[in-house]
Amino acid sequence: MSDEYAAETAREGEGERANLAVTELLAKLAERTNELQGVQAEMAERTADLQRLQAEYINYKKRVERDRQAVKDSAVATALTELLPVLDDIGRAREHGELAGGFKSVAESLESAAVKLGLTSYGEHGEPFDPKLHEALMHSYSPDVAEPTAVRILQPGYKVGDRILRPARVAVAEPGEPEEPGAGTARRR
């Protein structure tokens, strides 16, 4: 029995050593798993940081481009605003038939360049009066209109895109009968 007992004891010892080795391996596996989870969490955090930085950079680029466009638009509008009196003089010369020869081609070139930069004129006889677009310099009443109307364009308005550089200066007529001069001012004594 001693041989059997010794063999059994040896097997139990080997089993305990094997159990101990398995336990150590499981502990190391758990430790490595925890390390892996920590690295994965750190990697997810770094990925999120990178995505945030990328989004901030994209927003920065958009903001810079928007600001550049706003500065460009403002510079163009400022330059065109300074040219409005010249364009008015050209328009008056055209109306009086004084636009001829070399001056005519220069005037047309200047007007063409202004249009290429986005300048548009507005203000037509008979259009409804809009205080956002028109500046009323004269006022009258007329039975020929159904609403406040620009009956005469004294100076055209100019805009670049939606930005108004100068409102159209107009004479406005409202519906109603023209008043007789002095009709409402006479006093009785």
Secondary structure by P-SEA (a helix, b strand, c coil): caaaaaaaaaaaaaaaaaaaaaaaaaaaaaaaaaaaaaaaaaaaaaaaaaaaaaaaaaaaaaaaaaaaaaaaaaaaaaaaaaaaaaaaaaaaaaaacccccaaaaaaaaaaaaaaaabbbbbbbcccccccccbbbccccccccccccccccccbbbbbccccccccbbbbbbcccccccccccccccc
